[in-house]
C-alpha cells in the first residue's frame, strides 16, 4: 500500500486509520549503556535475574544482601554501592576477583554495572563471617583439629594469592566466610592489589586502612607486600 516507510509514517500522522493515536513524534532510541568498568561483558548479569532477600551486613562501600539468582534458582550474595562511594573503587574488587580461582577464595559470579544501583554478585556462604562463627559455635565443636583445618584453608588461599602476585591488605576473620563442613573462604577484596614489577605496593595518598591490624610499614610508608598479609 505504501512505497516507503516515510509514506506510511506521513499517512498515520494525519489519520489514525486503525491506530489508537496519530503518530505525532518519533520515540527516542533507548541506548544500552556499556559496562562502566573494564570487566568483560560475560560477567554482566541482567538485574531482572536477581531477587534481593534479606540484608546480611554492611561495610565501607555498601551493604551486602542474600539474594536469589532466578535463572539458576541459586542463592547468592550481592554487594551494593553506597551513593557516596566511588564506583571505580567499588568495581576494582570485582576486577581483582574475576581472575582468581581457588577453592578457598570467595568466587565472583557476576556484576550489574549498566545502571545504578550497582551490584557485585558472589557465591553465598551460609554461616557468615569466621569471626562470628568462632564466637557462637560451642567449644566442643571447634576442636583443635577443626581449628587447624580452618586455618590451613586460609593459609592455602593466601599462598595462592602470593603465587599470583596479589596482596590482600585486609586479611581478618571478619573477611573470611564459612560454609558447610567448616569450609572457609577468604573474601572482601576491596583493598587487594596486583603487584606487577616490584614486591610491594604503595597505596595512594588518603587511602583508608584498618589501623589496628596494619603492618608497621603500611602505617609508616603506605607500603604493602605479602609480608604485610603475614603480619595480620
C-alpha positions in Angstrom: 0.0 0.0 0.0 2.9 2.4 0.8 6.0 2.5 -1.3 8.2 3.8 1.5 8.3 3.9 5.3 8.2 7.6 5.1 4.9 7.5 3.3 3.5 5.1 6.0 4.5 7.5 8.7 3.1 10.5 7.0 -0.2 8.7 6.4 -0.6 7.9 10.1 0.4 11.4 11.2 -2.7 12.8 9.6 -5.2 9.9 10.2 -5.3 7.1 12.7 -6.6 4.6 10.2 -6.9 1.8 12.8 -4.3 3.1 15.3 -5.2 4.4 18.7 -3.5 7.7 18.2 -1.9 9.7 15.4 1.9 9.4 15.0 3.0 12.8 16.4 6.7 12.4 17.1 9.5 9.8 17.0 10.4 7.8 20.0 13.9 8.3 21.2 16.0 5.2 20.9 16.9 3.6 24.2 20.7 3.2 24.1 22.1 0.4 26.2 24.9 1.9 28.2 28.2 0.0 28.1 29.5 -1.5 31.3 31.2 1.2 33.3 34.3 -0.8 34.0 36.9 -2.9 32.2 35.4 -6.3 33.2 34.4 -8.5 30.3 30.8 -8.4 29.2 30.5 -12.1 30.1 30.3 -11.1 33.8 27.4 -8.8 33.3 24.1 -10.2 34.7 20.7 -8.6 33.9 19.3 -7.0 37.1 16.0 -8.7 36.5 17.6 -12.1 37.2 18.5 -11.0 40.8 15.8 -11.1 43.5 17.1 -9.4 46.7 16.2 -11.0 50.0 17.5 -10.2 53.5 20.3 -7.9 54.4 23.4 -9.6 55.7 25.6 -6.7 56.7 27.4 -3.6 55.6 30.8 -2.2 55.1 32.9 0.7 53.7 31.4 0.7 50.2 27.9 -0.5 50.8 25.6 -3.2 52.1 25.6 -7.0 51.5 22.4 -8.9 50.8 21.3 -12.5 50.4 19.6 -12.8 47.0 18.3 -15.4 44.5 19.7 -15.7 41.0 16.5 -16.7 39.4 17.9 -18.2 36.2 19.6 -20.9 38.2 17.5 -20.8 41.4 20.7 -20.3 43.2 21.2 -18.3 46.5 24.0 -15.7 46.1 25.4 -12.8 47.9 25.1 -9.2 46.5 27.3 -6.3 47.5 25.8 -2.9 46.7 27.4 0.5 46.4 26.7 3.5 48.7 25.8 6.6 46.8 28.7 8.4 48.5 31.4 5.9 47.4 33.4 5.8 44.2 32.2 3.4 41.6 35.7 2.9 40.3 37.0 1.8 43.7 33.9 -0.4 44.2 34.4 -2.3 41.0 38.1 -2.7 41.4 37.1 -5.5 43.8 35.3 -7.3 41.1 38.2 -6.8 38.7 40.5 -8.5 41.2 38.1 -11.4 41.8 37.5 -12.3 38.2 41.0 -13.7 37.7 41.2 -15.6 41.0 40.1 -19.2 41.1 40.8 -21.2 44.3 38.6 -23.4 46.5 39.3 -21.2 49.5 38.6 -17.8 47.8 35.0 -16.4 47.6 34.2 -16.6 43.9 32.8 -13.8 41.7 29.6 -14.8 39.8 28.8 -11.6 38.1 28.2 -7.9 38.1 25.4 -5.4 37.4 27.0 -2.2 36.1 24.7 -0.9 33.3 22.8 1.4 35.6 22.5 2.1 39.4 22.2 0.5 41.9 25.5 -1.3 41.1 26.0 -4.9 42.2 28.9 -7.3 42.7 27.5 -10.8 42.9 29.4 -13.6 44.6 28.8 -17.1 45.9 26.8 -17.3 49.2 28.5 -18.7 52.3 25.6 -19.7 54.7 27.4 -19.5 58.0 28.6 -15.9 57.7 32.0 -14.5 58.7 34.6 -16.5 60.5 34.8 -14.1 63.5 31.1 -14.5 64.4 31.2 -18.2 63.6 34.0 -18.8 66.1 32.1 -16.8 68.8 28.8 -18.6 68.5 29.9 -22.2 68.0 30.4 -24.4 71.1 33.9 -25.2 72.1 33.1 -28.9 71.9 32.6 -28.5 68.1 35.6 -26.3 67.5 38.3 -28.8 68.4 42.0 -28.1 67.8 41.7 -30.4 64.7 38.8 -28.3 63.3 40.6 -25.0 64.0 43.8 -26.2 62.3 41.7 -27.3 59.4 40.1 -23.9 59.1 43.4 -22.1 59.5 45.0 -24.3 56.9 42.4 -23.3 54.3 43.1 -19.6 54.9 46.8 -20.3 54.5 46.2 -22.2 51.3 44.2 -19.2 49.9 46.9 -16.7 50.8 49.6 -18.9 49.3 47.6 -18.9 46.1 47.3 -15.1 46.2 51.1 -14.7 46.8 51.8 -17.0 43.8 49.5 -14.8 41.7 51.4 -11.6 43.0 48.3 -10.3 44.8 48.3 -8.8 48.2 45.1 -8.8 50.2 45.8 -5.9 52.7 42.7 -6.7 54.8 43.0 -10.3 55.9 41.0 -10.8 59.1 38.5 -13.3 60.5 35.7 -10.8 59.7 36.7 -11.0 56.0 36.7 -14.8 55.9 33.4 -16.6 55.2 32.3 -20.0 56.4 30.3 -22.7 54.5 29.1 -26.1 55.5 31.5 -28.7 57.0 33.9 -25.9 58.3 34.9 -24.8 54.8 36.5 -21.4 55.0 37.0 -18.9 52.1 38.8 -15.6 52.1 36.7 -12.7 50.8 36.4 -8.9 50.7 39.0 -8.0 48.1 38.2 -4.2 48.3 41.8 -3.4 49.3 43.5 -6.2 47.3 46.1 -5.2 44.7 48.2 -6.8 42.0 52.0 -6.3 42.5 53.4 -6.2 39.0 57.0 -5.1 38.9 58.1 -4.8 42.5 57.4 -6.9 45.6 55.4 -4.2 47.3 52.5 -1.9 46.6 52.4 1.8 47.6 48.9 2.9 48.5 47.6 6.3 47.2 47.5 9.2 49.5 44.4 9.3 51.6 43.7 5.6 51.4 41.9 4.1 54.4 43.3 1.1 56.3 42.2 -0.9 59.4 44.9 0.7 61.6 44.7 -1.9 64.4 45.8 -4.7 62.2 48.0 -3.0 59.6 51.7 -3.8 59.5 54.2 -1.1 60.6 55.5 -0.4 57.0 51.9 0.1 55.9 51.3 2.8 58.5 54.7 4.5 58.2 55.2 4.4 54.4 51.9 3.2 52.9 53.8 0.2 51.5 52.3 -3.3 51.5 53.6 -6.7 50.5 52.8 -10.4 51.1 54.8 -9.9 54.3 52.1 -7.4 55.4 49.5 -10.1 54.9 51.5 -12.5 57.0 51.7 -9.8 59.8 47.9 -9.9 60.0 
